[in-house]
Amino acid sequence: MCGIVGYLGDKNTKEILLSGLKELEYRGYDSAGIAVLQDGEFSIYKAVGKLVNLEEKTKEFITDKFAVGIGHTRWATHGKPTELNAHPHLGESSYVVHNGIIENYAELKQKLQEDGVKFLSQTDTEVIVHQFEKNLLACEDGFKAFSKTISELEGAYATLIVTASLPDTIFFAKHGSPMLVGVNDEDEKFFASSDSPLIGLAKEVNYFEDGDYGYVTKDELVIYNKNAEKTKPNFSQLSTDKLSAQKDGYRFFMEKEIYEQSDVIADTLIGRLSDEEIVFDEIDKNLFDGINEIKLCACGTSYHSALSASYMFERYSKIRCSVEIASEFRYRSPIMAKDTLFVVISQSGETADTLETLKMAKRANLKTLVICNVDNSSMVREADACILTRAGIEKGVASTKAFATQVTVFWMLSLYVAKLRDSLTTDELKYQIHLLRETPVATKVSDEIHEKIKRLSKRYLHGHGFFFIGRDIFFPLALEGALKLKEISYLHAEGYPSGEMKHGPIALADPELFTIALLPEHLLYEKSKNNVEELSARDSTICAISAKEFDKADDFIKINPCKDYMLEFFEMMIVVQLLSLEISIRLGNDVDMPRNLAKSVTVE
Ligand code: F6R
């Protein structure tokens, strides 16, 4: 979610770091910073907000000789977006930048504090640099100290460290967050968390594997793998096209974001799951005192995630829950009961209709909570409490990973409330938490399924309409599938509850009506199957998505067998997203910039 760059060489270090950060700014932009070690002296610059603020601060700073430098653009996870929390973080005479989350930072921090170390920031990252300096003091060997530090960290990270006593060295480690190093014939070394900053600078690059760590100097690139064995770099050529580099080789940002879902869901879960309960440090437990109803309000895809949430809140937390479309809610003189928690959901945090409903709830003195992807957005600033979804910046106009992380947050929140209200047994809670931990696996895209959908998509480029159908929590997923398809393919699609088709829409059934049927094995399977058979009997073309073979379908997309319907939900989410993507690509549409749509709808 953040961006890292590093440089070792004789050229203009400041410019190389800043222009690298510019390429990564889309990943996070609540603060940025650089640390440059030149002539044995560190120069540090940090600024809150967009990169231009850092550029402004470094205007007078000149780098015209050999230097090592590291830089970072931040998307806050631990601690607010302030200058103190911006990277690079300082120890006594070393600096660190880091992407990811150090899960055992609290433990490490406590020990360091007991040793008298003073912490300046609220971040998890700062422990890395202090831990490194503690080890350096003990062994007086930079690489040994770094290796020991890495072995002491738990969690996901990509990190770079520079230290005053080794002014020609950058230490690096990668575990769970991406990072690569680039080299050229002029003995320069470049680091970044994705390709694009290195284009035009590095001749060839090495993508680190999880567990890799080591160091660079002018003459050396030393890599050790996760088994502490020295390995050779595996160099490859870099693409020369910046836009395609930002897309990491995917055809569209939407495709890349579909593939990212497994990782961003893992980010959403980090630090929030213990064995028997959900931990939301960011919200006060009193938030739910006196609350007897939850009202969810949002637009578009966020509305669909809210609708999914209503099934979870009533089923797991046993609390009354209602869901509202923001543009409707704001003009219909709604009743605002004081025992209601008003929750808005928004990827951007700026959607005008949703923001207005939040203001209405505040005026009515309701407690408010926002589930949002953009820290510091208008909704985050307005609401009493906030849970960030941690999806990273979503570039595709058609929302995918934002939806996935919103549903994940709601799943966790429903269990959090279940614990407060004692509505699930400890064993039930443990089971749900176990399932949550499996969600990143359920959302990994398999080549096999993607290939199947690619092939099958050619049969769905015409017709007089699509019905995505599902029951229970699969109904909001059907709505979301239909919305994805219409947004980017411009084909007519509707989401409908499976059991409701016979009350009208079944009249449309013929071979040119395409039914995309969501058939989870573990939730109302027989009932849903009967509904699909009714459509099949009337000659609608059926594409069934299920883990269980279904012989009444014209096309069948088999998901992996899962132990619970919630995991089936996430597996099917991937399928409906990919299906829309492939249909749209076959129709020759611009998937990332569909006609008539905008990423953030800040007008009514
Ligand atoms: C659909 C989509 C839109 C948004 C809607 C709300 O793919 O992106 O339907 O979900 O405009 O936007 P946020 O979530 O930013 O409030």
Residues whose N, C-alpha, C, O or C-beta is under 5 A from the ligand:
A	BS01	F6R	C299 G300 T301 S302 I345 S346 Q347 S348 G349 T351 V397 A398 S399 K599 V601
